[in-house]
Amino acid sequence: MINIDNLLEKVGEVQVTCKTAYQLKGSKSPQVLHALKARGYVEQIVVLTTGKELRLWVQAN
């Protein structure tokens, strides 16, 4: 099983929802994508509280 904590790096908070946003450290293999989605993460283009717009992973719920 893939450990999600080793795959994600915290980069800030989403401006609108105040949810923590993470950047993927490695490649987007099918196993990694499945593990992220199984843990409730979705990939979104988000605006951080710093004003940066990035494609990041956030928790869906």
C-alpha positions in Angstrom: 0.0 0.0 0.0 1.2 3.5 -0.8 1.8 5.9 2.0 0.2 9.2 1.0 2.1 11.2 3.6 5.4 10.5 1.7 3.8 11.6 -1.7 2.4 15.1 -0.8 4.1 18.3 0.3 2.1 21.1 2.0 2.3 24.3 0.0 -0.4 26.5 1.6 -4.2 26.9 2.0 -6.9 27.4 -0.6 -8.1 30.9 -0.4 -11.8 30.2 -0.7 -12.2 27.1 1.5 -9.2 27.4 3.8 -8.3 23.7 3.1 -4.7 22.7 3.1 -3.3 22.3 -0.4 -0.6 19.8 -1.3 1.8 19.4 -4.2 2.7 15.9 -5.5 6.3 15.1 -4.8 6.7 12.4 -7.5 5.2 11.2 -10.7 1.5 10.6 -11.4 1.5 6.9 -11.8 -1.9 5.1 -11.9 -1.2 3.6 -8.4 -0.5 7.0 -6.9 -3.6 8.6 -8.5 -5.7 5.7 -7.2 -4.3 6.0 -3.7 -4.9 9.8 -3.6 -8.5 9.4 -4.8 -9.1 6.6 -2.4 -8.0 8.8 0.5 -10.4 11.6 -0.6 -8.0 13.9 -2.5 -8.9 15.7 -5.7 -6.7 17.6 -8.1 -7.7 21.2 -8.6 -6.5 24.5 -9.9 -6.5 26.6 -6.7 -5.7 30.1 -5.6 -3.6 30.0 -2.4 -3.9 32.6 0.4 -0.6 34.0 -1.0 -2.4 34.8 -4.3 -0.6 32.1 -6.3 -2.7 29.9 -8.7 -1.4 26.3 -8.9 -2.6 22.8 -9.8 -2.7 21.1 -6.4 -4.3 18.3 -4.4 -6.9 19.1 -1.7 -9.2 16.9 0.3 -12.7 16.8 -1.3 -14.7 16.7 1.9 
